[in-house]
Amino acid sequence: MTVKLNGETRECRDGMTIADLVAELGLGAKRIAVEVNRDIIPREDYAQHRLHVGDEIEVVHFVGGG
């Protein structure tokens, strides 16, 4: 299935969840926020939130500093 990830087209397998995508991107342990179709998805919902064809996903990771 095709989705948009941070503005770029990406192929994902059917039934993929946000948790699957985060793991595939290697971002599991990092401080991130995920938005799907302009809705922020709480971290505790990543494993249940399935992606669908045409979803627009934004993944932002936070960088600390002073």
N, C-alpha and C positions, 0 to 999 in steps of 0.2 A: 504494500500500500504506500502511497505517496503522501507525505506531509511536508510542511515548511518548518524548518528548524533555524531560528535566528535569521530568517529571510532567505534561506537557501533550501532548495528541494532536496529531500532525503527519502530514501526507500527504507521502510520498516516492515517487519513481518506482521501479519495479521494477528490481532489479539495482544499486541505489545502494550505494556503499561508504562507509565512514567518511570516507575522504579526500574524496569527493564532498560529503558532508554538512558537513564542516568548511569546505570551500571555499564552499559555499552560505551558511553562517553568517558568512563573512568572518573566520574565526578562524585561517586558515592559518599566519600568522607569529607567533601568540601562543603563550605557554606554557600548554598545556592538558593535561588528562588526560581520556580517554574510557573509560567503563565501559559494557559492553553485557551486560544480564542479570546484573549483579553481578560480571562479570569485567572486570578492567582490560585494555585492549587496548594492546599496545606500539605506539608511534608507527610503527615500521617495518612494522607489519602493517595500517595504515590503508587502503592502496590495495588490499589483497587481501581484507579483511574485508567481506563483503557483508551488508547489513541484510536482515532478514526480517520478515514481517507479525507484529505483536505484540511486537517487540523493545522492551525498556525501556532507553533510552540516557540516560546522565548525562554531561554535558560540564561540566567545571569548569575555569575559567581562574584562574591564579595572579596575585596582585597583590603586588608587592614593596613593601617599606616598612620602617620601623624603629620 
